[in-house]
């Protein structure tokens, strides 16, 4: 009885390489943007000529509208194409595009610049999110769906916690420009990490529901 209980409680933390890379990419990318996100409104109102809380609000709206408009067509295209290479390219180029966003903030001087940058940020996330979710779903380990999705959620939380504290310290000590440079470097590093995924991506069509709900037989 005790032996059976030990077997039930025994748990392995080993997960496949694709999931590890996806979680790591997400961790680093979230880390990059959470350096700045909590202080975005302060940046706009203090650094941008004519920046107000209304500008901050419109900026958030533009981001979410752009992401919503672009995301569904991109997701539908990724579902129609064969293989996983298209998902990989969407993820990689989305991450590259995201790494340019801090440079845009660095040179921004007027609200119209912020609006344009937010639209591009929406496009980058519209590329990243469907591709990342599709790849993660296909490769999630058998009988470990809850654990691996939770692992990703924990990674996001830890990244946000670290970046929030570090971003506040860095922006107060060195100013926003240094923070934006660090943000761009981390974001670009997440794109470099994603290069490790390429060799695992099949160019062939993935059979319907293969590795999606993998516990089904």
C-alpha positions in Angstrom: 0.0 0.0 0.0 2.8 2.4 0.9 4.7 1.5 -2.2 1.6 2.2 -4.4 1.2 5.6 -2.6 4.9 6.4 -3.3 4.4 5.6 -7.0 1.3 7.8 -7.2 3.2 10.7 -5.6 6.3 10.2 -7.7 6.6 12.9 -10.3 9.1 13.6 -13.0 9.9 17.2 -14.0 11.4 16.1 -17.3 9.7 17.7 -20.3 10.5 17.6 -24.0 13.0 20.1 -25.5 10.4 21.9 -27.6 8.3 22.8 -24.6 11.4 23.9 -22.7 12.5 26.2 -25.6 9.0 27.6 -25.9 8.7 28.4 -22.2 12.2 29.9 -22.2 11.4 32.1 -25.3 8.2 33.3 -23.6 10.0 33.9 -20.3 12.7 36.1 -21.9 10.3 38.0 -24.1 7.9 38.7 -21.2 11.0 39.7 -19.1 12.0 42.2 -21.7 8.6 43.9 -22.0 7.8 43.9 -18.3 10.9 46.0 -17.7 9.0 48.8 -19.2 5.2 48.0 -19.2 4.5 49.0 -15.6 6.1 52.4 -16.3 4.7 53.0 -19.8 2.2 55.7 -18.6 5.0 57.6 -16.8 7.2 57.4 -19.9 4.4 58.8 -22.1 3.5 61.6 -19.7 7.0 62.7 -18.9 9.1 61.9 -22.0 6.6 62.5 -24.9 5.8 66.1 -25.8 2.0 66.4 -25.5 1.8 63.1 -23.7 -1.2 62.8 -21.4 -3.2 60.0 -19.7 -5.6 60.2 -22.7 -2.6 59.4 -25.0 -1.8 56.4 -22.8 -5.4 55.2 -23.0 -5.5 55.6 -26.8 -2.1 53.8 -27.1 -3.4 50.7 -25.2 -6.6 50.7 -27.4 -4.5 50.9 -30.6 -2.4 48.0 -29.5 -5.3 45.7 -28.7 -7.3 46.7 -31.8 -4.2 46.1 -34.0 -3.5 42.7 -32.3 -7.1 41.6 -32.7 -7.4 42.7 -36.3 -4.2 41.0 -37.4 -4.2 37.9 -35.2 -7.2 36.0 -36.6 -6.2 36.1 -40.3 -2.6 35.1 -39.3 -4.0 32.2 -37.2 -6.2 31.0 -40.0 -3.3 31.1 -42.5 -1.1 29.1 -40.1 -3.8 26.5 -39.7 -4.2 26.1 -43.5 -0.6 25.7 -44.3 1.3 22.3 -44.1 3.8 21.5 -41.4 5.2 23.6 -38.6 7.7 25.7 -40.4 5.2 28.5 -41.1 4.4 28.7 -37.3 8.1 28.9 -36.6 8.7 31.7 -39.1 5.7 33.7 -37.7 7.1 33.2 -34.2 10.7 34.2 -35.2 9.8 37.3 -37.2 7.3 38.4 -34.6 10.0 38.3 -32.0 12.4 40.2 -34.2 9.8 42.8 -34.8 9.1 43.0 -31.1 12.8 43.7 -30.4 12.6 46.8 -32.6 9.7 48.3 -30.5 12.0 49.6 -27.7 14.1 51.4 -30.3 10.9 53.0 -31.6 10.1 54.2 -28.0 13.7 55.5 -27.7 13.3 57.8 -30.7 9.6 58.7 -30.1 8.9 62.4 -29.5 5.2 62.9 -30.1 1.9 61.0 -29.5 1.6 60.0 -33.1 4.9 58.1 -32.8 3.6 56.2 -29.8 0.4 55.3 -31.7 2.4 53.9 -34.6 4.7 52.0 -32.4 1.7 50.5 -30.5 0.2 49.4 -33.8 3.5 47.6 -34.8 3.6 46.0 -31.3 0.1 44.7 -32.0 1.3 43.2 -35.2 4.3 41.5 -33.6 2.1 39.9 -30.9 -0.4 38.9 -33.6 2.5 36.9 -35.2 3.9 35.5 -31.9 0.8 34.4 -30.1 -0.9 32.1 -32.6 2.3 30.5 -33.6 3.5 30.0 -30.0 0.2 28.6 -28.8 -0.2 26.2 -31.8 3.3 24.8 -31.4 3.0 24.4 -27.6 -0.4 22.6 -28.0 1.0 20.2 -30.6 4.0 19.3 -28.5 2.7 19.2 -25.0 3.7 16.0 -23.3 1.3 13.2 -22.8 -0.7 13.3 -19.6 1.1 16.5 -18.5 -1.0 19.2 -20.1 -1.9 21.0 -16.9 1.6 20.8 -15.6 3.3 22.2 -18.7 0.7 25.0 -19.2 1.1 25.9 -15.5 4.9 25.8 -15.9 4.5 28.5 -18.6 2.2 30.5 -16.4 4.8 30.4 -13.6 7.5 31.4 -16.0 5.4 34.5 -17.0 4.8 35.4 -13.3 8.5 35.1 -12.4 9.6 37.1 -15.4 7.1 39.9 -14.6 8.1 39.9 -10.9 11.8 40.2 -11.7 11.4 42.7 -14.5 9.0 44.9 -12.6 11.5 45.3 -9.7 14.5 45.6 -12.0 12.8 48.0 -14.4 11.7 50.3 -11.6 15.3 50.4 -10.2 16.9 50.9 -13.6 14.6 53.6 -14.8 14.9 55.6 -11.5 18.7 55.2 -11.4 19.6 55.5 -15.1 16.5 56.8 -16.9 14.3 55.3 -19.6 16.8 55.3 -22.4 19.0 52.7 -20.7 16.0 50.7 -19.8 14.8 50.7 -23.4 18.2 49.5 -24.7 18.2 46.6 -22.1 14.6 45.8 -23.1 15.6 45.6 -26.8 18.6 43.3 -26.1 16.5 40.9 -24.0 13.8 40.8 -26.6 16.3 40.1 -29.4 17.8 37.4 -27.3 14.4 35.6 -27.1 14.4 35.6 -30.9 17.9 34.0 -30.9 16.7 31.3 -28.5 13.8 30.5 -30.8 16.4 29.5 -33.5 16.9 26.3 -31.5 13.4 25.3 -32.3 13.9 25.2 -36.1 15.3 21.7 -36.3 12.4 20.3 -34.4 9.8 21.8 -36.7 8.4 19.4 -39.3 7.9 20.6 -42.9 5.3 18.0 -43.4 1.6 18.2 -42.5 0.9 17.2 -38.9 -1.9 14.7 -38.8 -5.2 15.9 -37.5 -5.2 16.0 -33.6 -1.7 14.5 -33.5 -0.2 15.6 -30.2 -3.3 17.7 -29.6 -5.1 16.1 -26.6 -2.4 13.4 -26.8 -4.0 11.3 -24.1 -6.7 10.3 -26.6 -6.4 6.9 -28.3 
